[in-house]
């Protein structure tokens, strides 16, 4: 089971953490909502729970809860730019279908 | 593919439910847009990496519209079709402005428009073009539609100017979450809203305008205590100082417009260089190099800086606080990078000003933070930002007097109700004349709107109860309603005044109210006595017409009428004191007549009622 972070994603997470002034890293996860089944969670973390699994990539702590882990195994968190739009993207090998906009997915 | 942003713990929005809000600083010279991504509010750049959009709009013959730098390039070749500083004309009428280098036309309702190659263009339309470009930039950056926008306006903007700004947003197809005052936005950008209660001074020295605002933060709520400034003082003046220092040294007395413009650009660069260095070389093409030391430059601009400090002291006085009471000072506007400005502000307030956020973008950043809360991304965001109204709002009462309903510097939103009554017997309509200003006579105030309340049931003077309600919403827009209590008849108006005011007009109006305080008081007392005289004369005349024959002798009647005649003359020409005495005297002279009328009407009422019935009822005893 593994989650990875690209250099670009790590740089942006670090920048946002610096601006925010606090936080241990980021939490990635999935929630069962949305038009196509599942949706990603991407949040700052101020505390790590006992059940959380912690990964580190390019100096950034990435925390995943065990329930989400099954959907995210092998996922790479990337940061991409599309024209003026920029943001984080989950490259998740488990995904079988996405809704049109990609905000939710099924495995 | 939607790209994701990092949320606060536990606040990831459901898919498709993340709302996108943007903040726009719609400036006189430059405009910009910012938004919150991954918890950070940042200004957004265009495809060329430029954050700042010059507030310039060009209208071409074939109807094409250019905004920003491309429009700026046409300023000198197409001056009439290229509009700059339209913010100064928002909500203003033709009568409010001079020529300013544009061809103006008057449109519907006295509002002003610019005549361009593409036809008449209002300041609202031109502003809408700027907003459209910035909103598009926001949409492209966020990769989605914009759910709402917060637009900043100067704290002193009046109802007309705020409404014009909202109209521009509507025209651009944007949903305005709210208008936010610029100083408040700056304070939000520094996160002062989540800090301890206290006083904040926002010193905003832009290219062409200077604003000082004193804010009070209490329980997460900002209240603008006072504003001040100078709408014709800014960084451009510092550039001019340098030009006027350089040209005479080269023996140039009357430079042509082109050379002067070149010199101004060089001067601006020199000024910016001096913010980082102690000396700069000024090289005007074809002339020997001049050296300007920072110290010498500071000597030349001292007077200008002192002017801003004086405005600061006035604002402090207006807010009834001392400089030492201020807890935080915020610098806004590129000109605050000048070390002398910074040092002078620090000295005045006795503390180092906050300047860690780029002073050019701090207002947009604060607006973006506010937009993010208002659009619903932070369910616990309880931030409510309050502004004050710059001039009292009220209405005309009999005698041409201004009755203030909501006094100046009241925090908004606010609603106030006051009861008025009829002045004449059988009066069935009432004219409501809504006014703005600080003076006692309506002639010295600004007329905002007029409407009528019809359908008041006929009653004797003073018996009707008319509730007049003044309501100013969070954006500073005023609605006035009048309601007759017994029938529930109601009439209302939302004031969208056709003329705006500049901050200097407001300052002038306030100052005039201080200077004329004594005259105004006397004028009011005189008007009140005149009204008392009118009312007495009218009532007495009505009584004479009805009952004089039955109740007064020829001589009594003649005496009363002579006295009334004298009062009528005195009403126009007498002094307040004489008028007062005469009103009182006529009141006494008519007492006998009034008593007889009273007796007569009681007798009338008692005809046919037996004394027994009276007794058993407790009667008149």
Interface residues (C-beta under 8 A of the other chain):
Chain A: X12 X13 X16 X19 X20 X26 X27 X31 X33 X34 X35 X36 X39 X40 X41 X42 X43 X44 X45 X46 X80 X82 X83 X84 X85 X86 X87 X88 X89 X90 X98 X99 X101 X102 X103 X104
Chain B: X1 X2 X3 X4 X5 X6 X7 X8 X9 X10 X11 X12 X14 X15 X16 X37 X38 X39 X40 X44 X45 X46 X47 X137 X140 X141 X142 X143
